[in-house]
Amino acid sequence: RGQDRRWNAAGGVIHHHLIDPATGLPSTTDVLRATVAAATREQADVAAKCALLLGSVFGREFLDRHDLAGVLVTADGACESSRWPHTEGVAR
């Protein structure tokens, strides 16, 4: 689960385990979990990480642009999907 992959730094501040390549700092994305279906597990893993780092808006655009099915779950519990079947009304 994506949110389990965050860690506490000194002072109790929660950071993400993924480093944002644009800043060199832990990611501050609004996406807690990203799931992507792709031709290989490696492609799915990389695409999910990219979508997570880009955030819910640009992450979904990334998935659409690359014709990938994916679901992004945000910190507020929203479920953003790209080509993923049956996400409306999914329990959070």
N, C-alpha and C positions, 0 to 999 in steps of 0.2 A: 504494500500500500504506500502510495506516494508520500503521504504526510508522515509516515513513520521514518522517512529518509531525511529527516531534519535533525539537527543536533544543537545542543546547548553550548554556547560559548561562555566565557567569563561574564559574570553578572547576570546569568540566566537569560540572556538574549537568544532567541531561537533563530537559527540560520538554516538555509537549505544546503544539502550536500553537493549540489551542482554549482559550479562556478560559472558565472556569466562571462563569456569571453570578451564582451565589450568593455567590462569594468575591471575584471580580474577579482571581483568580490563574489561572495555567495549570492545566489539568485534571490531577487525580491519579487518574483512572479506572483500573480494572483491564482495561478493554477496549482492545485494540490496533487491532482492525479492526472496522468495522461496515458491513454491506451490507444495504440495504433495497430491496424492490420496491414501487413505488407507482404511482399513475395518471400522474404526471409526474415528470420527473427532478428538478425543484425540490422536490417533496414528498418524494421519496426522499432527497435530499441533506439536507434539514432533519431528517427523521425519523432518519436515520443519525447525524447529529451529536447530536441529543437523546439517542438510545439510548446513544451512546458516553459522553456527559457524565454520564448517570445511572448508568453502571456496569452490570455484567452482570445483576444481579438486578433492579433497577428498570428497566433498559433493556429487558429482555425483557417485563416487565409493561407497559411503555409500548407496545411493539409489539403485544402481545396486546390491550390495551385499545382500540387504534386499528385493530385488524383488519388489521395489516400483516405481510407476510412479511419476515423478516430473519434474518441470521446475525451473531452477535457472537463474535469470537475474543478470548479473554482472554490475559493475559500468561503464564499457565501452559500455554497451548496448548489449553485447553478450547474447545469449540464449542457455544455456546448458540443455539438456534434458536426462532423463532416462526413457525409456519405455512410453513416452508421445507421443500421436499421433499428427501428423501435426504441428510440431514446425518449420519446415524449411520455411523461408520466412515470418514468423509471424511479423507483424508490431510492432515496439518497441515504 
